[in-house]
Amino acid sequence: MDLYQLVFTRFDLFLLMAVRTSGVFFTAPPFAARQVPVQWRAAFGLMVAMVLLPVVQAPPALPTTLIPWMAWAVREAALGLAIGWTVNLTFAAVQLGGQLLDTELGFSIVSVMDPQTGQQMPLVGNFQYTLSLMILLLTNGHHLILAALARSFALVPVGGAVLHPSLTDTVVALSGGVFLTAFKLAAPVLGAGFVTSVALGVMARAMPQMNVFMVGLPLKLVAGLVVMVAGMPLYLATLSRVLDGLYGSLGQLIQSFHP
């Protein structure tokens, strides 16, 4: 059967699938970047739903009236938005780690316009956020997001999403992981800043006449930048592991909707 004919034959199923896929494209980086027009995101969602339609098993009975169909659509939208939200959490962790570095290096008073979100972001935080997006694309991480979306239809059939009590535990665990990931990414520079602060405290005790505040800010800045540049291979390796763990987080979240 022709694909377009299949869409018209199973149009109700196709719309429900499109609701789930569009939820991902409207919330998950890099698909939900500010530069991507809304019309393109909707078109991508429809296109992915059309591609997956021949391989998705239809439920035994689809709703035939408006109210039950809307209830199914809400559940599909919730699952799609949850998948995009999980992807967003990973990049929020990267951005938070960059903000910690900005605070440590004294860059927190400087902000730049982030073209992805259209908001003011700290300097290092914006750099690391953009770097993580580049690594995601270079390592075909966006393909993993699409693979997780396709796998969700096998784990959670259309209209079969159920809000289990375990979903709350999953959301809390994923949200708490943001702070741990951010600390891991910022740990080397934070450690260098701590050692520099201890050294400055010792110098202030040994030489009370020295203006520690005038010396401390540029010294911590130089030490932090040196450690950040020297530790860039370690940072990239850690960031790659974080992005690799994204697929596992998506699977964990999708399992929480399993009927």
N, C-alpha and C positions, 0 to 999 in steps of 0.2 A: 504494500500500500504506500502511495506517495506520502511524503512527510506533511505537506500542506493539507492533503485530504485527511490525514490522521488527526491533525490539529482541529479541523472542523468537526470531525466525527467525535472526538473526545474533548470538546472545547471546555466543558466544565472542569475536567481534571487538569487541563492545560492552564486554566486561570488560577487554580489553587496552587499548582506548582510554581507559576510565575510570581505569586505573592511571596512564597518562601525565597525564591532566588533573588527577587528584587530587594527583599529585606537585607540580604548580604551586600549587594552592590551599592546600596544607599548608606551603609554604615562601615564597611570594612575597608581599611587602607590596602592598597593604593587606589582601589576602584572609586572610593568616595572622596577623592581629592576635590578641592574646590574648583580646580581647573576643568574637571570633567563635567560637562553639562548634564543637567538632570535628565534631559531627553536621552542622552547616551546611556546613562545608568539604567533607565527603564528599558531601553532597547537591548542592552546586554542581558538584563534579567529575562526578558521575553525570549531572547535567542538561546540562552542556556536551558530554559524550560522546554523550548522546542526540541533541542538536541537530546535532552534526557527523556522526553515523552515516550519514545518507542521502547525504552528499556525499564521504565517504571511500571510496577504492577499496580493496576487500578484497584481501589478498595471494592469490597463486595457490593456496596450500595452508596452512591453519591447522593447528597441532599438535593431535593427537587424544588424546595421552596426557599424564599429569600432568607428568612431568619436562621434556619439551620446552616445554610450555606455561608452566611456571614460569620457564624460561630466557628465553622471550620477555617474560614479565611483568617480570623483573628489568631487562631492557634498556629496556623502556618506562618503568619507574619511574626508572631512571637519567637518561633524557632529560628527564622531567618535573621531577625534582629539580634537574637542571642548569639548566633554564630559570628555576625559582624562585630558585636560588642566584645567577644572574646579576642578577636584579632586586634581590636582597638586597645585592649588591656596591655598587650605586649608592647605596643608602641608608646602607651602611656608610661610603662615602666622605664623605657629608654629615655623618654622625655624627662621623667622625674629624676633619673640618674644624672642627666645633664644639668638640671636645675640645682641639684646638690653640689655639683662641681662649680656652677656659677656662683653659688653662695660662698663656697670655700675659697675660690680664686678672686672674689671681689667683683665679678662680672654681673652680679644680680641687679645692679643699678643700670645696666645697659640692656636694652631690648631691641629686637629687630622684628620686622614684619615677616611672619611666616606665610609664604604663598599658598601652602597646603590648606591652612585653616582660616587665613585672613585675620589672625589675631597676633598680638604682641607676644613674643616668646624670648626667653633669655638666650644669650649668644651661643653658649656651648650646648644648651638644650636643643636649640634649633639645628645646630650642626650634627649632633648625634641622631636626632630624629630623621634628618635627611639621609644621613649615612646608613641608617638601618633600613630605610626604604630602598636605597640603591642595592644593598646586600640582598634584600628580599627578592628584588627583581632579577639580580644577577644569578642567584642560586635557584631560580624558578620556584620561589616560595609561593608566588601567586597561583602556580599550578596546584600546589598542595592545598591551598584554600578552596579552589574549585573542586579538587578531588574529595575534600571533606564534605563539600556541599552535595556532590553527587552521592557520596556514601550515606549521607543523612537520609536519603529517600529509601535506602535499603534497610537502615536501622529503624527509622521512624516513618512508616508509610504515610501517605497523604491522608490527613484527617485523623491520624493516630497519635498525635502529640499529647502527652499527659504531663501535667505539672506535679511530679512526685515531691514528697517532702525532702528527698535527697537533693533536689535542685538547689535548695537554700544552702546546704552544706557545700555544694559545688561552687556556687557563686561566691560564698565567703572565702573558700580556699583559693579560688582564682584571683579574687580581689586582694587577699593578703599576700599572694605571691608577687604582686606588683612591687611592694616595698622591698621584699627580699631581693628581687631581680635588680631593682634600682641600686640597692646598696652594693651588690656584687659588681655592677658595672662601674660604680664610683669609688670602690674600696681603695685602689692604689693611690689615687690622688688624695682621697680623704686621709689615708695613712700618712702620706707625705706632708699634708697640712698639719696633722697632729704632731708629727716629729718636729716640724719647723716651729710650731707654737711652744712645744716643750723647750726647744733650744733657745727661743727668744725669752722664755721665762727665766731660764738659767742665766742668760746674759743680763737680763734686767736686774737679777739679784746680785750678780757679780759687779755690774757697772750701773749703779742707780742713775748716774747722770746721763745715760744714753736714752734718747727718745725712741722707745720701743715701737710706738705707733707709726712713726715716720719710716722706720726701717722694716717693720714687720709686713706691711702690705705689699710692697714690691718684692720682698724676699719670698713670701708665700706664693705670690703670683709666678715668679720665675721657677720656684721649686715645683709648683703644680704643673706648669706647662711642660717642664722638662720630663717629669714623670709621665704625663699624659702622652707626649710624643714618643718617649722611649717604650712605653707600655702599650702602644697602639696594636702591635700583633696580638698581645694577650687580650686586649679589649675586643678585637675583631673575632678571635676564637670564642670568647665568652658570648658575644652577640650572636654568633652562628649557632651556638648551642641553645641559646634562648629561642631563636627562630625555629630551630629543629623541634624544640619542645612545644611549639605552637600547635603542631598537628595532633600531639597527644592531648593537649588541653581541649582542642575542638572535639576529639573523640569522647573525652570525658563529659563534656557538656551535652553532646548529642545523646549519649547514653542516659542522661538524666531525664530526657524527654521520651525515652522508650516506653511504649505502652505495656 
